[in-house]
């Protein structure tokens, strides 16, 4: 019975690879016999620099490391290893308790334990077994986290597909605004690039542009497609679409970053926008960018109640609404884009034409 348990334990130990580093070949030989008998995969090295290279190029679960060695002491070896490997479990061997490194050094280098050298390996074996259990637990936690991550990615992908379907449904409800959200996304990114924004902010601008009007799924077709002027009640219905959009997107954390754009892309610099009547710099910065892109595309697109506006009229509208509807700095920048990079906007319009 005992032999069967030992065989099972040895089989489990064979999953783990240990490297021992000591400039005394006798210690390496003793550890080799001792650890191989316990079933572990074992590599013994007498040269500290070679050990660093082995760890750099091979996988090891645990290292047994002598402290006093030449030309490098054990703490120096650990310091080098920690530059590229933070996970290796390290046990330090000392010839004498008084020669052990300071506790602060052990903590700083994330050395998991140390013990004195001895003819018997009982204490070392206990430390190794404890270390292997910790390694096994960390591997299990990592495995569970990977599985959770994969599950989350699948859920995220499924949710994204559902929202994309809703977005295309919104575009399909009004033939005059088909492709609108794609153009707003691309123009927002164009402005963001001119501003030198980070990749993260550019991604938020793109997603925010794509989904800024998602709430229009809750607005009746009769209002969206109405060719005459909207009544006050109908306009109130339209003004609900940011709140509806936030409600749709807030059920998934992947959309947290774009909610300020969805909610506030109809705010105005002078505080007379909706839904929160935010004013000036209290309006989220990326939402201010999306507002300009959204307004430009609204003016340059053929709508149910009017034709698209000529470029010179659009420029004049941006000049008139500088500091009223639009952030004055962003307004100036966008006018520069219209003057000097209008070909890029035309490419976007051609790519996503209605």
N, C-alpha and C positions, 0 to 999 in steps of 0.2 A: 504493500500500500504506500509506504513512505517513498519507495523507489519510483513508483508511478507518479507521485506528486512532484518529486524532484525532476523527473523527465519532462513533465508538463511545464514546470517553472523554467527549466533550461530552454525549452522550445520557445517560450515567451521572451526570454532574455535574448534569444538569437535575433530578435527584431531590432536590437539596439547595438549601436556601434560606438565603442569607447576608444579614445586615444589617450595614451599615457606619455608624459614627457618628463624625462629625468636623465641627467648626464651620467648617472651611474648605471651601467648595463646590467648589473646584478639586480637592481630594483625592477628594471624593465622585464627581465627574465622571470622574476618571481611573480610580478603582476600578470604576465602573460599566462603562466601556468594557472594561477589562481582564478583569473577572470574567464579564461577559456573553459576551465572546468565548470564554471557557473553558467556556461552557455552563451556568454557575450561574444560578439565580434570584437576583435581586439587588434589595435595597431600600437606598436611601441616605437618611440623616437627618442634618440639621445641628443639631438641637435635642435635647439629652440627655434632657430630660423627656419629649419626644415619643417618643424611642427606648424609654424604660422602658415607656410605655403600649403601644407597638406590640408589644413582647416579651410584655407581659401578655396581650394579646388575640389575638396571631397566633403561629403556629408558625415558629420559625427554628431551623436546625441549628447555625449558627455566627455569631458576632458579631466584627466587626473594630472596635476601639474606640480612639479617640484618648485619650491620657492627660491632656494639658493642654488643658482646655476651660473655657468659662464658660457658665452659672454653676456647673456641676458638673464636677469632675475625673472622669476615667475610673474611678478606684477607688471613688468615691462612687456612680457609676452601677452598677457591679458589685455593690456592697453592697446597693443597693435591689433589684436583680434577683434576687440570691441569696435574698432573703426569700421569693420565690414560685417561683423556678425554679432548681433545683440542677443541671440537666442541660445547660443551654446551654453550648456550647464557645466560649470567649472568648479572642481574641488581642488583645493590647494594642499599640498603636502609640505610639512615643515620638519626639519631635522630636530628642532627643539622649540618648545612653546615660546621661549623668549625671542626667537628669531622670526616669529610670525609677523606679517605686515600689520600696521595699525588698522584698527577697526574702520576708521574713516576711508582708508584705501580700499578695504574689502567691499565696503558699501558703494563707493564711487565707481569701482570697476565691475560691480554686479557679480562678485564672486559668491557662489551659493554656499560654500562651506570649506572648512579646512580641518586637518587633523595631523597629529604628530606621526612621523614614521615609526614603524615598529616591526619586529619580526613576525608578529601576528597581524592579520589583516581584518580582525573582527570589527573594529570601529570603522575602518574604511568601507567594509562591506555594507555595514548599516547605512553609512552615508550614501553609498552608491545605490542601494535599494530604495532609499528615500528619494534620491535624485531621479531614479528611473520612474518611480510612481508619479512624481511631479511632472516629468516629461510626458508620461502617458496621459495625465490629466490635461495638460496644455494641448497635446495633440487632439484629444477628444473635443476640447473646447473649440479649437481651431476648425475641426471637422464640422461641428455643429454650426459654428458661425458661417462657414462656407456654404453649408446647406441652406441656412436661413437667408444668406445673401442671394443665393441662386433663386430661392423661392420669392424673395422680395423683387428681384429683377424680373421674374416672370409676371408677378402681379403688376409691377410698374409698367411693363410692356403691354399687358392686357388693358390696363387702365388708360394708357396713352392711346392705344388703338381705339378705345371707346370714345375718348374725347375727340380724337381726330375725326371719327365718324360724325360726331355732333357738329364739329366745326364745318365739315363739308356740307352737312345738312343746312346749316345757317347760310352758307354761300348759295346753296341751291334754292333757298327760299326767295332770293332776290337776284335775278339775272344781271341786274345793273351793278351789283357789288361783288359778283363772282371774281375770285382771285384777290379780293380786297385785303384779306388778312395776310396772305402771302406777300403782297407788295408792302404792306405796313411793316411786316417783319424785316424784309430786306432793306427797306429805306431806313428803318431804325438802326439796323446794324451798320449801314453806310455812315450814318451820323456818328454812331459810337466809335467807328474806326477813325473818323476824322478827329475825334476827341482823344484818341489814344486809350480807350477803355480796355480793361483786362479781358481775357478770353471768357472768364466767368460772366462778366457783365454783358458781353456780346451775346453769350448763349441765353442769358435771361431776356435780353432785348428781343432775340429771335423768337423764343417761346412766347414771350409776352405779346409780341405782335401777332403771332399765329392765333393766340387764344383770346385776344383782347375783347372780341365781340361775341364770345361763346354764349353769353347771356341772352343774345337775341333769339336763341332757340325758344325762349319763353314769351316772345313778342308776337302777337297775331300777324299772320301774313297780310291781312287786309290793311294793317298799318304800315308794315315794311314796304308794301308795293303800292301804296296810295300815291296817285299822281298829282293830287291837289294838296293844298296846304293842310298840315295837321291841325286838329283842334287842340285845345289845351289838355283835354283828357288823354288824347292820343299821344301827345308829346310827353305827358307824364308816364305813359306806358313805356315809351322808348327810353326814358330816363331811368327805368328800373333795370335795364339790361346789365349795368356793372354789378349791381347787387346780386342778380341772378347768376351771373358768371362766377362771382366769388363763392356763392353757395355751391355751385357745381364743382368747382376746383378744390375747395377747402377740405373735401373728404379724403384727399390724397396728399401726403406730405411732399411728394415730388414737385408739387406746384406752388409750394409756399413762397418761393422767391419771385414768382411772377404775379402773385395776387395784387401787390401794390399797383402794377401796371393795369391789370384788368379793372381794378376798382377805381383808379384815379385818372384814367386817360382822358376824361372829360372835365377835369378841373381847369380853372383859368388862373392865370398869373395874378389877376386883380381880385380873385376870391369870389367871382360870380359864376363859377362852374358848378358841376355836380359830380358825385352825390354829397360830398362833405363840405363844399364851399371852402376848400383849403386855399391858402393864399401864398404867393411867392415861393420862398424856399421851403415852406412846410409841405409843398407838393413833392412826393418822392422823385428824385432826380431822373431815374429811368422812365418814370411815367411822363415826365415833361418831354423827354425825347420822343416817346411813342405818340404823344399828343401832336407834335409837329408832323410826324410821318402820317398819322391818321388823318389830320386836317388836309395835308397836301393831297393825299390820295382821294379824299372826298371831293376836293375841288377839281382835281384833274380827271375824275371819272364821270362818265355819263350816268346821270341818275334818272329815276322815274319821272321827276318833275322838271328837269333841266338838262341841257347838254353839258359836256365838259367845258371848263373855263380855259381860256387862252393863258399861256404862260405869263405874259406881261400882267394880266389881271391877277393871277395867283401871287406873283411877286408883290404887287401893290397891296394885296390883302395881308401878306406877312409884314410888310412895312407898317401898315395901319394898325395891326394888332400886336406890334412889338411892345411888350410890357403891359399889355391888356389881356390878351388871351395866352400869349406865349412868353416863356422865359426870354428876356431880351438878348442874353448872350447866345443862347441856342438859336434864337431867331436870326441873329446876325450870321452865325455859322451856316445855317441852312440857306440863307440868301446867297452866301458865297458858293455853296454847293450848286445852287441853281444857276449861278453865273458861270462857274468854272468846270463843274463836273456833271452837267445835265445829261451828258451821254450815258453816264452810269445809271441814272434814274430811268432813262429811256430803255436801257437794256433790261432793267427790272420790269418795267411796264410791258415790254414785248414778251418777256418770259412768262409773265402771269397775266396776260391780257384777258379781259372778260370774254 
